[in-house]
């Protein structure tokens, strides 16, 4: 592995898991002279009391986070569901504050997650369930299904799920059971050189996902990949496309399956 990916991983580990962000700290120190100069100018023309609440990073950031994989998958899959207008759409474990909220803005969506959601949200019906072992009554339950950036965590214990190295296979099997014949399944997972990054995620060779899906009567119709270098690219479903994607280090694979 090259040095840059190692540094990125180390930064993620320090900042996201231990609350230590050396990059953010360095940038805050850099921003302090400008903040102090602005404070002096403001103080010279405003004599009433005020509080100090430094915001040191916003000046150099864009107006929103529009370049990451979550932004693009949430937006584009929600648009696909809007265009398809299914009778019943169910989501498995996707971000409530992203994709689920997008869909709930124009239609009802049912959300299934192993973790609880205690807030009542308009347009969202929540059910707590472990999709490695779901309720039997959910067979042939919906004609549209999504699972975005969630399947890769199944079986790693990260979210309180039971440890199972083949948890993703159980997940696909049970999601296929939920979906009705000719229903559409939108799935996104990390793709590239196949590996387990315990207990964060699996990174899958796309062929692994396609083969497990095929065993469960799910036929691949579309495949796109998001990378920070190239953005969202429809790479197609030919074996060569899957093969080349599996040789990359990392991307977000977006699969569209139909149950046959």
Residue pairs with C-beta under 8 A, 6 or more apart in sequence:
5 249
11 21
11 22
11 23
14 20
14 21
14 22
15 21
15 23
15 24
24 57
27 56
27 57
27 60
28 56
28 57
31 56
31 57
31 59
32 56
34 59
35 54
35 56
39 52
65 71
67 228
68 228
69 149
69 226
69 228
69 252
70 95
70 98
70 149
71 98
72 226
72 231
72 232
73 99
73 148
73 149
73 188
73 226
73 252
73 254
74 94
74 95
74 98
74 99
74 102
74 148
75 102
76 232
76 254
77 99
77 146
77 148
77 186
77 188
77 254
78 99
78 102
78 103
80 186
80 256
81 89
81 103
81 107
81 144
81 146
81 186
82 103
82 106
82 107
84 144
84 184
86 142
86 143
86 144
86 183
86 184
87 142
87 143
87 144
88 110
88 141
88 142
88 143
88 144
89 103
89 107
89 108
89 109
89 110
89 142
89 144
89 145
89 146
90 109
90 110
90 111
90 112
90 141
90 142
90 144
90 145
90 146
90 178
91 99
91 100
91 103
91 109
91 110
91 111
91 112
91 145
91 146
91 147
91 148
92 112
92 113
92 131
92 145
92 146
92 147
92 150
92 151
92 171
92 175
93 112
93 113
93 114
93 131
93 147
93 150
93 151
93 153
94 100
94 111
94 146
94 147
94 148
94 149
94 150
95 148
95 149
96 111
96 117
96 121
96 124
99 146
99 148
100 109
100 111
100 124
103 109
103 123
104 121
104 122
104 123
104 124
105 123
107 123
108 123
108 124
108 125
109 123
109 124
109 125
110 124
110 125
110 126
110 127
110 142
111 117
111 124
111 125
111 126
111 127
112 126
112 127
112 128
112 129
112 131
112 134
113 126
113 128
113 129
114 128
114 129
114 130
114 131
114 159
114 160
114 161
115 128
115 159
115 160
116 128
117 126
117 128
129 135
129 138
130 161
130 162
131 154
131 170
131 171
131 174
131 175
132 154
132 155
132 161
132 162
132 164
132 167
132 170
132 171
132 174
133 170
133 174
134 174
134 177
134 178
138 177
138 178
139 177
139 178
140 177
140 178
140 179
140 180
140 181
141 178
141 179
141 180
142 178
142 179
142 180
142 183
143 179
143 180
143 182
143 183
143 184
144 183
144 184
144 186
145 175
145 178
145 179
145 183
145 184
145 185
145 186
146 185
146 186
146 187
147 171
147 175
147 185
147 186
147 187
147 188
148 186
148 187
148 188
149 188
149 189
149 190
149 252
151 168
151 171
151 172
151 187
151 189
152 168
152 189
152 190
152 201
152 202
152 203
152 204
153 159
153 161
153 200
153 201
153 202
154 161
154 164
154 167
154 168
154 170
154 171
155 161
155 162
155 163
155 164
155 165
155 166
155 167
155 168
155 170
156 163
156 167
156 196
156 198
156 199
156 200
156 201
156 202
157 163
157 199
158 199
158 200
158 201
161 167
164 170
165 196
168 189
168 202
168 204
168 212
169 212
172 209
172 212
172 213
172 216
172 218
173 212
173 216
175 185
176 185
176 213
176 216
176 217
176 218
176 259
179 185
179 218
179 259
180 259
181 259
181 260
182 258
182 259
182 260
183 258
183 259
184 256
184 257
184 258
185 218
185 255
185 256
185 257
185 258
185 259
186 254
186 255
186 256
187 209
187 213
187 254
187 255
187 256
187 257
188 252
188 253
188 254
188 255
189 202
189 204
189 209
189 252
189 253
189 255
190 201
190 202
190 203
190 204
190 250
190 251
190 252
190 253
191 203
191 204
191 205
191 206
191 209
191 225
191 245
191 246
191 248
191 250
191 251
191 252
191 253
192 203
192 205
192 245
192 246
192 247
192 248
192 249
192 250
192 251
193 203
193 205
193 246
193 247
193 248
193 249
194 202
194 203
194 204
194 205
194 208
194 246
195 202
195 203
196 202
196 203
197 203
203 250
204 253
205 242
205 246
206 223
206 242
206 245
206 246
206 253
206 255
207 239
207 242
207 243
207 246
209 253
209 255
210 220
210 242
210 255
213 219
213 220
213 255
213 257
214 220
217 259
217 260
218 257
218 258
218 259
218 260
219 257
219 258
219 259
219 260
220 237
220 255
220 256
220 257
221 237
221 256
221 257
221 258
222 234
222 237
222 254
222 255
222 256
223 234
223 235
223 236
223 237
223 241
223 242
223 253
223 254
223 255
223 256
224 232
224 233
224 234
224 235
224 253
224 254
225 232
225 233
225 235
225 245
225 251
225 252
225 253
225 254
226 232
226 233
226 251
226 252
226 254
227 233
227 248
227 250
227 251
227 252
232 254
235 241
235 244
235 245
245 251
245 253
